[in-house]
Amino acid sequence: MAAGTRTIVSLECQGCKRRNYSTVKNKRNTPEKLVLKKYCRFCRAHTEHKETK
């Protein structure tokens, strides 16, 4: 396994545009941006969170 295939990414709420979560992803297996439904404490709802750098 090559070093550096996993990177730390931030997840940004699509409602309020705040960066609430950070996670790790494998760039080789998932080259596209992550989109997850997570809870946003500022919106007080489950919203889509998209990957940002």
CHARMM-style PDB file with segment names, atoms N, HN, CA, C and O in Angstrom:
ATOM      1  N   MET     1       0.843  -1.179   0.000  1.00  0.00      PROA
ATOM      2  CA  MET     1       0.000   0.000   0.000  1.00  0.00      PROA
ATOM      3  C   MET     1       0.888   1.242   0.000  1.00  0.00      PROA
ATOM      4  O   MET     1       1.831   1.349   0.785  1.00  0.00      PROA
ATOM      5  N   ALA     2       0.577   2.155  -0.874  1.00  0.00      PROA
ATOM      6  HN  ALA     2      -0.189   2.068  -1.511  1.00  0.00      PROA
ATOM      7  CA  ALA     2       1.376   3.371  -0.991  1.00  0.00      PROA
ATOM      8  C   ALA     2       1.065   4.324   0.152  1.00  0.00      PROA
ATOM      9  O   ALA     2      -0.081   4.441   0.585  1.00  0.00      PROA
ATOM     10  N   ALA     3       2.074   4.987   0.625  1.00  0.00      PROA
ATOM     11  HN  ALA     3       3.006   4.892   0.274  1.00  0.00      PROA
ATOM     12  CA  ALA     3       1.876   5.960   1.698  1.00  0.00      PROA
ATOM     13  C   ALA     3       1.171   7.187   1.140  1.00  0.00      PROA
ATOM     14  O   ALA     3       1.449   7.612   0.018  1.00  0.00      PROA
ATOM     15  N   GLY     4       0.256   7.758   1.922  1.00  0.00      PROA
ATOM     16  HN  GLY     4       0.030   7.413   2.833  1.00  0.00      PROA
ATOM     17  CA  GLY     4      -0.406   8.977   1.503  1.00  0.00      PROA
ATOM     18  C   GLY     4      -1.684   8.779   0.724  1.00  0.00      PROA
ATOM     19  O   GLY     4      -2.181   9.733   0.126  1.00  0.00      PROA
ATOM     20  N   THR     5      -2.241   7.571   0.705  1.00  0.00      PROA
ATOM     21  HN  THR     5      -1.837   6.796   1.191  1.00  0.00      PROA
ATOM     22  CA  THR     5      -3.499   7.382  -0.014  1.00  0.00      PROA
ATOM     23  C   THR     5      -4.691   7.840   0.807  1.00  0.00      PROA
ATOM     24  O   THR     5      -5.741   8.142   0.240  1.00  0.00      PROA
ATOM     25  N   ARG     6      -4.561   7.901   2.125  1.00  0.00      PROA
ATOM     26  HN  ARG     6      -3.708   7.656   2.586  1.00  0.00      PROA
ATOM     27  CA  ARG     6      -5.647   8.363   2.979  1.00  0.00      PROA
ATOM     28  C   ARG     6      -5.380   9.810   3.387  1.00  0.00      PROA
ATOM     29  O   ARG     6      -4.279  10.157   3.813  1.00  0.00      PROA
ATOM     30  N   THR     7      -6.401  10.640   3.249  1.00  0.00      PROA
ATOM     31  HN  THR     7      -7.296  10.358   2.902  1.00  0.00      PROA
ATOM     32  CA  THR     7      -6.252  12.054   3.574  1.00  0.00      PROA
ATOM     33  C   THR     7      -7.357  12.498   4.524  1.00  0.00      PROA
ATOM     34  O   THR     7      -8.437  11.908   4.562  1.00  0.00      PROA
ATOM     35  N   ILE     8      -7.072  13.539   5.282  1.00  0.00      PROA
ATOM     36  HN  ILE     8      -6.195  14.018   5.251  1.00  0.00      PROA
ATOM     37  CA  ILE     8      -8.063  14.130   6.181  1.00  0.00      PROA
ATOM     38  C   ILE     8      -8.862  15.155   5.389  1.00  0.00      PROA
ATOM     39  O   ILE     8      -8.287  16.019   4.728  1.00  0.00      PROA
ATOM     40  N   VAL     9     -10.197  15.059   5.456  1.00  0.00      PROA
ATOM     41  HN  VAL     9     -10.664  14.356   5.993  1.00  0.00      PROA
ATOM     42  CA  VAL     9     -11.069  16.004   4.769  1.00  0.00      PROA
ATOM     43  C   VAL     9     -12.058  16.591   5.767  1.00  0.00      PROA
ATOM     44  O   VAL     9     -12.404  15.946   6.757  1.00  0.00      PROA
ATOM     45  N   SER    10     -12.511  17.811   5.508  1.00  0.00      PROA
ATOM     46  HN  SER    10     -12.230  18.335   4.704  1.00  0.00      PROA
ATOM     47  CA  SER    10     -13.525  18.461   6.329  1.00  0.00      PROA
ATOM     48  C   SER    10     -14.868  18.303   5.646  1.00  0.00      PROA
ATOM     49  O   SER    10     -14.955  18.271   4.419  1.00  0.00      PROA
ATOM     50  N   LEU    11     -15.928  18.204   6.462  1.00  0.00      PROA
ATOM     51  HN  LEU    11     -15.858  18.230   7.459  1.00  0.00      PROA
ATOM     52  CA  LEU    11     -17.280  18.121   5.924  1.00  0.00      PROA
ATOM     53  C   LEU    11     -18.014  19.413   6.262  1.00  0.00      PROA
ATOM     54  O   LEU    11     -18.068  19.827   7.420  1.00  0.00      PROA
ATOM     55  N   GLU    12     -18.582  20.045   5.228  1.00  0.00      PROA
ATOM     56  HN  GLU    12     -18.539  19.708   4.287  1.00  0.00      PROA
ATOM     57  CA  GLU    12     -19.255  21.330   5.377  1.00  0.00      PROA
ATOM     58  C   GLU    12     -20.757  21.147   5.220  1.00  0.00      PROA
ATOM     59  O   GLU    12     -21.220  20.487   4.290  1.00  0.00      PROA
ATOM     60  N   CYS    13     -21.507  21.734   6.136  1.00  0.00      PROA
ATOM     61  HN  CYS    13     -21.131  22.269   6.892  1.00  0.00      PROA
ATOM     62  CA  CYS    13     -22.964  21.687   6.080  1.00  0.00      PROA
ATOM     63  C   CYS    13     -23.442  22.479   4.869  1.00  0.00      PROA
ATOM     64  O   CYS    13     -22.960  23.583   4.617  1.00  0.00      PROA
ATOM     65  N   GLN    14     -24.385  21.917   4.120  1.00  0.00      PROA
ATOM     66  HN  GLN    14     -24.776  21.020   4.325  1.00  0.00      PROA
ATOM     67  CA  GLN    14     -24.903  22.597   2.940  1.00  0.00      PROA
ATOM     68  C   GLN    14     -25.967  23.632   3.301  1.00  0.00      PROA
ATOM     69  O   GLN    14     -26.331  24.458   2.464  1.00  0.00      PROA
ATOM     70  N   GLY    15     -26.470  23.597   4.538  1.00  0.00      PROA
ATOM     71  HN  GLY    15     -26.175  22.926   5.218  1.00  0.00      PROA
ATOM     72  CA  GLY    15     -27.459  24.574   4.971  1.00  0.00      PROA
ATOM     73  C   GLY    15     -26.825  25.862   5.451  1.00  0.00      PROA
ATOM     74  O   GLY    15     -27.156  26.940   4.957  1.00  0.00      PROA
ATOM     75  N   CYS    16     -25.910  25.760   6.418  1.00  0.00      PROA
ATOM     76  HN  CYS    16     -25.641  24.884   6.819  1.00  0.00      PROA
ATOM     77  CA  CYS    16     -25.319  26.959   7.023  1.00  0.00      PROA
ATOM     78  C   CYS    16     -23.878  27.191   6.591  1.00  0.00      PROA
ATOM     79  O   CYS    16     -23.284  28.203   6.964  1.00  0.00      PROA
ATOM     80  N   LYS    17     -23.300  26.272   5.809  1.00  0.00      PROA
ATOM     81  HN  LYS    17     -23.783  25.450   5.507  1.00  0.00      PROA
ATOM     82  CA  LYS    17     -21.935  26.391   5.274  1.00  0.00      PROA
ATOM     83  C   LYS    17     -20.849  26.382   6.350  1.00  0.00      PROA
ATOM     84  O   LYS    17     -19.764  26.922   6.136  1.00  0.00      PROA
ATOM     85  N   ARG    18     -21.131  25.780   7.494  1.00  0.00      PROA
ATOM     86  HN  ARG    18     -22.013  25.342   7.667  1.00  0.00      PROA
ATOM     87  CA  ARG    18     -20.107  25.663   8.532  1.00  0.00      PROA
ATOM     88  C   ARG    18     -19.445  24.295   8.443  1.00  0.00      PROA
ATOM     89  O   ARG    18     -20.078  23.307   8.069  1.00  0.00      PROA
ATOM     90  N   ARG    19     -18.170  24.250   8.788  1.00  0.00      PROA
ATOM     91  HN  ARG    19     -17.655  25.052   9.091  1.00  0.00      PROA
ATOM     92  CA  ARG    19     -17.428  22.981   8.769  1.00  0.00      PROA
ATOM     93  C   ARG    19     -17.536  22.340  10.142  1.00  0.00      PROA
ATOM     94  O   ARG    19     -16.895  22.777  11.097  1.00  0.00      PROA
ATOM     95  N   ASN    20     -18.359  21.293  10.229  1.00  0.00      PROA
ATOM     96  HN  ASN    20     -18.880  20.938   9.452  1.00  0.00      PROA
ATOM     97  CA  ASN    20     -18.682  20.673  11.508  1.00  0.00      PROA
ATOM     98  C   ASN    20     -17.899  19.396  11.782  1.00  0.00      PROA
ATOM     99  O   ASN    20     -17.620  19.088  12.941  1.00  0.00      PROA
ATOM    100  N   TYR    21     -17.542  18.657  10.762  1.00  0.00      PROA
ATOM    101  HN  TYR    21     -17.769  18.907   9.821  1.00  0.00      PROA
ATOM    102  CA  TYR    21     -16.930  17.351  10.944  1.00  0.00      PROA
ATOM    103  C   TYR    21     -15.643  17.243  10.144  1.00  0.00      PROA
ATOM    104  O   TYR    21     -15.461  17.933   9.141  1.00  0.00      PROA
ATOM    105  N   SER    22     -14.760  16.378  10.594  1.00  0.00      PROA
ATOM    106  HN  SER    22     -14.907  15.817  11.409  1.00  0.00      PROA
ATOM    107  CA  SER    22     -13.594  15.995   9.804  1.00  0.00      PROA
ATOM    108  C   SER    22     -13.528  14.479   9.816  1.00  0.00      PROA
ATOM    109  O   SER    22     -13.875  13.836  10.807  1.00  0.00      PROA
ATOM    110  N   THR    23     -13.078  13.916   8.701  1.00  0.00      PROA
ATOM    111  HN  THR    23     -12.796  14.439   7.896  1.00  0.00      PROA
ATOM    112  CA  THR    23     -12.999  12.474   8.568  1.00  0.00      PROA
ATOM    113  C   THR    23     -11.817  12.131   7.671  1.00  0.00      PROA
ATOM    114  O   THR    23     -11.148  13.020   7.144  1.00  0.00      PROA
ATOM    115  N   VAL    24     -11.569  10.850   7.504  1.00  0.00      PROA
ATOM    116  HN  VAL    24     -12.113  10.128   7.932  1.00  0.00      PROA
ATOM    117  CA  VAL    24     -10.467  10.363   6.679  1.00  0.00      PROA
ATOM    118  C   VAL    24     -11.051   9.566   5.528  1.00  0.00      PROA
ATOM    119  O   VAL    24     -11.966   8.765   5.721  1.00  0.00      PROA
ATOM    120  N   LYS    25     -10.519   9.787   4.321  1.00  0.00      PROA
ATOM    121  HN  LYS    25      -9.776  10.438   4.165  1.00  0.00      PROA
ATOM    122  CA  LYS    25     -10.985   9.008   3.181  1.00  0.00      PROA
ATOM    123  C   LYS    25      -9.809   8.516   2.358  1.00  0.00      PROA
ATOM    124  O   LYS    25      -8.728   9.104   2.381  1.00  0.00      PROA
ATOM    125  N   ASN    26     -10.030   7.440   1.637  1.00  0.00      PROA
ATOM    126  HN  ASN    26     -10.908   6.962   1.619  1.00  0.00      PROA
ATOM    127  CA  ASN    26      -9.023   6.866   0.751  1.00  0.00      PROA
ATOM    128  C   ASN    26      -9.233   7.458  -0.643  1.00  0.00      PROA
ATOM    129  O   ASN    26     -10.267   7.233  -1.270  1.00  0.00      PROA
ATOM    130  N   LYS    27      -8.243   8.217  -1.122  1.00  0.00      PROA
ATOM    131  HN  LYS    27      -7.403   8.400  -0.612  1.00  0.00      PROA
ATOM    132  CA  LYS    27      -8.374   8.877  -2.416  1.00  0.00      PROA
ATOM    133  C   LYS    27      -8.432   7.888  -3.577  1.00  0.00      PROA
ATOM    134  O   LYS    27      -9.047   8.174  -4.604  1.00  0.00      PROA
ATOM    135  N   ARG    28      -7.807   6.747  -3.425  1.00  0.00      PROA
ATOM    136  HN  ARG    28      -7.307   6.514  -2.590  1.00  0.00      PROA
ATOM    137  CA  ARG    28      -7.785   5.766  -4.505  1.00  0.00      PROA
ATOM    138  C   ARG    28      -9.143   5.096  -4.693  1.00  0.00      PROA
ATOM    139  O   ARG    28      -9.566   4.870  -5.827  1.00  0.00      PROA
ATOM    140  N   ASN    29      -9.837   4.772  -3.589  1.00  0.00      PROA
ATOM    141  HN  ASN    29      -9.493   4.955  -2.668  1.00  0.00      PROA
ATOM    142  CA  ASN    29     -11.123   4.087  -3.686  1.00  0.00      PROA
ATOM    143  C   ASN    29     -12.283   5.039  -3.962  1.00  0.00      PROA
ATOM    144  O   ASN    29     -13.234   4.672  -4.652  1.00  0.00      PROA
ATOM    145  N   THR    30     -12.213   6.254  -3.429  1.00  0.00      PROA
ATOM    146  HN  THR    30     -11.441   6.552  -2.868  1.00  0.00      PROA
ATOM    147  CA  THR    30     -13.290   7.232  -3.628  1.00  0.00      PROA
ATOM    148  C   THR    30     -12.699   8.553  -4.101  1.00  0.00      PROA
ATOM    149  O   THR    30     -12.486   9.455  -3.291  1.00  0.00      PROA
ATOM    150  N   PRO    31     -12.430   8.684  -5.403  1.00  0.00      PROA
ATOM    151  CA  PRO    31     -11.843   9.928  -5.909  1.00  0.00      PROA
ATOM    152  C   PRO    31     -12.825  11.095  -5.922  1.00  0.00      PROA
ATOM    153  O   PRO    31     -12.399  12.249  -5.889  1.00  0.00      PROA
ATOM    154  N   GLU    32     -14.150  10.819  -5.969  1.00  0.00      PROA
ATOM    155  HN  GLU    32     -14.496   9.881  -5.996  1.00  0.00      PROA
ATOM    156  CA  GLU    32     -15.130  11.897  -5.964  1.00  0.00      PROA
ATOM    157  C   GLU    32     -15.328  12.431  -4.551  1.00  0.00      PROA
ATOM    158  O   GLU    32     -14.883  11.813  -3.584  1.00  0.00      PROA
ATOM    159  N   LYS    33     -15.989  13.571  -4.431  1.00  0.00      PROA
ATOM    160  HN  LYS    33     -16.350  14.073  -5.217  1.00  0.00      PROA
ATOM    161  CA  LYS    33     -16.191  14.193  -3.130  1.00  0.00      PROA
ATOM    162  C   LYS    33     -17.240  13.431  -2.327  1.00  0.00      PROA
ATOM    163  O   LYS    33     -18.233  12.949  -2.874  1.00  0.00      PROA
ATOM    164  N   LEU    34     -17.003  13.332  -1.024  1.00  0.00      PROA
ATOM    165  HN  LEU    34     -16.197  13.723  -0.580  1.00  0.00      PROA
ATOM    166  CA  LEU    34     -17.948  12.663  -0.141  1.00  0.00      PROA
ATOM    167  C   LEU    34     -19.152  13.552   0.121  1.00  0.00      PROA
ATOM    168  O   LEU    34     -19.022  14.769   0.253  1.00  0.00      PROA
ATOM    169  N   VAL    35     -20.339  12.926   0.197  1.00  0.00      PROA
ATOM    170  HN  VAL    35     -20.444  11.937   0.090  1.00  0.00      PROA
ATOM    171  CA  VAL    35     -21.557  13.616   0.609  1.00  0.00      PROA
ATOM    172  C   VAL    35     -22.254  12.702   1.602  1.00  0.00      PROA
ATOM    173  O   VAL    35     -22.690  11.608   1.242  1.00  0.00      PROA
ATOM    174  N   LEU    36     -22.362  13.147   2.861  1.00  0.00      PROA
ATOM    175  HN  LEU    36     -22.008  14.035   3.153  1.00  0.00      PROA
ATOM    176  CA  LEU    36     -22.971  12.342   3.910  1.00  0.00      PROA
ATOM    177  C   LEU    36     -24.064  13.134   4.596  1.00  0.00      PROA
ATOM    178  O   LEU    36     -23.978  14.357   4.701  1.00  0.00      PROA
ATOM    179  N   LYS    37     -25.107  12.434   5.070  1.00  0.00      PROA
ATOM    180  HN  LYS    37     -25.178  11.440   4.985  1.00  0.00      PROA
ATOM    181  CA  LYS    37     -26.132  13.092   5.870  1.00  0.00      PROA
ATOM    182  C   LYS    37     -25.694  13.003   7.322  1.00  0.00      PROA
ATOM    183  O   LYS    37     -25.597  11.917   7.893  1.00  0.00      PROA
ATOM    184  N   LYS    38     -25.428  14.174   7.915  1.00  0.00      PROA
ATOM    185  HN  LYS    38     -25.506  15.057   7.451  1.00  0.00      PROA
ATOM    186  CA  LYS    38     -24.960  14.249   9.293  1.00  0.00      PROA
ATOM    187  C   LYS    38     -25.802  15.275  10.038  1.00  0.00      PROA
ATOM    188  O   LYS    38     -26.511  16.074   9.426  1.00  0.00      PROA
ATOM    189  N   TYR    39     -25.717  15.246  11.369  1.00  0.00      PROA
ATOM    190  HN  TYR    39     -25.141  14.597  11.866  1.00  0.00      PROA
ATOM    191  CA  TYR    39     -26.449  16.196  12.192  1.00  0.00      PROA
ATOM    192  C   TYR    39     -25.651  17.490  12.313  1.00  0.00      PROA
ATOM    193  O   TYR    39     -24.461  17.463  12.628  1.00  0.00      PROA
ATOM    194  N   CYS    40     -26.302  18.614  12.065  1.00  0.00      PROA
ATOM    195  HN  CYS    40     -27.268  18.636  11.809  1.00  0.00      PROA
ATOM    196  CA  CYS    40     -25.687  19.931  12.228  1.00  0.00      PROA
ATOM    197  C   CYS    40     -26.291  20.567  13.468  1.00  0.00      PROA
ATOM    198  O   CYS    40     -27.503  20.774  13.535  1.00  0.00      PROA
ATOM    199  N   ARG    41     -25.456  20.878  14.447  1.00  0.00      PROA
ATOM    200  HN  ARG    41     -24.472  20.711  14.392  1.00  0.00      PROA
ATOM    201  CA  ARG    41     -25.969  21.440  15.694  1.00  0.00      PROA
ATOM    202  C   ARG    41     -26.395  22.892  15.529  1.00  0.00      PROA
ATOM    203  O   ARG    41     -27.162  23.404  16.344  1.00  0.00      PROA
ATOM    204  N   PHE    42     -25.913  23.561  14.493  1.00  0.00      PROA
ATOM    205  HN  PHE    42     -25.290  23.146  13.831  1.00  0.00      PROA
ATOM    206  CA  PHE    42     -26.295  24.948  14.257  1.00  0.00      PROA
ATOM    207  C   PHE    42     -27.654  25.020  13.546  1.00  0.00      PROA
ATOM    208  O   PHE    42     -28.464  25.897  13.849  1.00  0.00      PROA
ATOM    209  N   CYS    43     -27.904  24.109  12.610  1.00  0.00      PROA
ATOM    210  HN  CYS    43     -27.246  23.397  12.363  1.00  0.00      PROA
ATOM    211  CA  CYS    43     -29.201  24.050  11.923  1.00  0.00      PROA
ATOM    212  C   CYS    43     -30.227  23.263  12.748  1.00  0.00      PROA
ATOM    213  O   CYS    43     -31.432  23.369  12.520  1.00  0.00      PROA
ATOM    214  N   ARG    44     -29.735  22.476  13.704  1.00  0.00      PROA
ATOM    215  HN  ARG    44     -28.756  22.389  13.889  1.00  0.00      PROA
ATOM    216  CA  ARG    44     -30.564  21.577  14.508  1.00  0.00      PROA
ATOM    217  C   ARG    44     -31.362  20.605  13.648  1.00  0.00      PROA
ATOM    218  O   ARG    44     -32.545  20.367  13.891  1.00  0.00      PROA
ATOM    219  N   ALA    45     -30.708  20.056  12.655  1.00  0.00      PROA
ATOM    220  HN  ALA    45     -29.747  20.250  12.457  1.00  0.00      PROA
ATOM    221  CA  ALA    45     -31.355  19.098  11.751  1.00  0.00      PROA
ATOM    222  C   ALA    45     -30.283  18.243  11.080  1.00  0.00      PROA
ATOM    223  O   ALA    45     -29.100  18.582  11.080  1.00  0.00      PROA
ATOM    224  N   HSD    46     -30.731  17.127  10.510  1.00  0.00      PROA
ATOM    225  HN  HSD    46     -31.692  16.852  10.511  1.00  0.00      PROA
ATOM    226  CA  HSD    46     -29.849  16.294   9.708  1.00  0.00      PROA
ATOM    227  C   HSD    46     -29.813  16.896   8.301  1.00  0.00      PROA
ATOM    228  O   HSD    46     -30.846  17.001   7.638  1.00  0.00      PROA
ATOM    229  N   THR    47     -28.631  17.288   7.854  1.00  0.00      PROA
ATOM    230  HN  THR    47     -27.792  17.203   8.392  1.00  0.00      PROA
ATOM    231  CA  THR    47     -28.464  17.898   6.531  1.00  0.00      PROA
ATOM    232  C   THR    47     -27.327  17.205   5.809  1.00  0.00      PROA
ATOM    233  O   THR    47     -26.564  16.445   6.406  1.00  0.00      PROA
ATOM    234  N   GLU    48     -27.223  17.475   4.517  1.00  0.00      PROA
ATOM    235  HN  GLU    48     -27.843  18.092   4.032  1.00  0.00      PROA
ATOM    236  CA  GLU    48     -26.109  16.937   3.746  1.00  0.00      PROA
ATOM    237  C   GLU    48     -24.844  17.711   4.071  1.00  0.00      PROA
ATOM    238  O   GLU    48     -24.852  18.939   4.154  1.00  0.00      PROA
ATOM    239  N   HSD    49     -23.768  16.979   4.250  1.00  0.00      PROA
ATOM    240  HN  HSD    49     -23.762  15.982   4.182  1.00  0.00      PROA
ATOM    241  CA  HSD    49     -22.456  17.570   4.473  1.00  0.00      PROA
ATOM    242  C   HSD    49     -21.548  17.123   3.343  1.00  0.00      PROA
ATOM    243  O   HSD    49     -21.399  15.928   3.088  1.00  0.00      PROA
ATOM    244  N   LYS    50     -20.941  18.094   2.668  1.00  0.00      PROA
ATOM    245  HN  LYS    50     -21.062  19.064   2.876  1.00  0.00      PROA
ATOM    246  CA  LYS    50     -20.099  17.817   1.505  1.00  0.00      PROA
ATOM    247  C   LYS    50     -18.635  18.033   1.861  1.00  0.00      PROA
ATOM    248  O   LYS    50     -18.299  18.883   2.685  1.00  0.00      PROA
ATOM    249  N   GLU    51     -17.784  17.259   1.232  1.00  0.00      PROA
ATOM    250  HN  GLU    51     -18.056  16.568   0.563  1.00  0.00      PROA
ATOM    251  CA  GLU    51     -16.343  17.333   1.488  1.00  0.00      PROA
ATOM    252  C   GLU    51     -15.754  18.649   1.002  1.00  0.00      PROA
ATOM    253  O   GLU    51     -16.066  19.116  -0.094  1.00  0.00      PROA
ATOM    254  N   THR    52     -14.900  19.242   1.829  1.00  0.00      PROA
ATOM    255  HN  THR    52     -14.647  18.864   2.720  1.00  0.00      PROA
ATOM    256  CA  THR    52     -14.120  20.412   1.439  1.00  0.00      PROA
ATOM    257  C   THR    52     -12.673  20.150   1.834  1.00  0.00      PROA
ATOM    258  O   THR    52     -12.392  19.209   2.576  1.00  0.00      PROA
ATOM    259  N   LYS    53     -11.773  20.961   1.350  1.00  0.00      PROA
ATOM    260  HN  LYS    53     -12.002  21.725   0.747  1.00  0.00      PROA
ATOM    261  CA  LYS    53     -10.364  20.779   1.698  1.00  0.00      PROA
ATOM    262  C   LYS    53      -9.993  21.606   2.889  1.00  0.00      PROA
ATOM    263  OT1 LYS    53      -8.842  21.578   3.325  1.00  0.00      PROA
TER     264      LYS     53
END
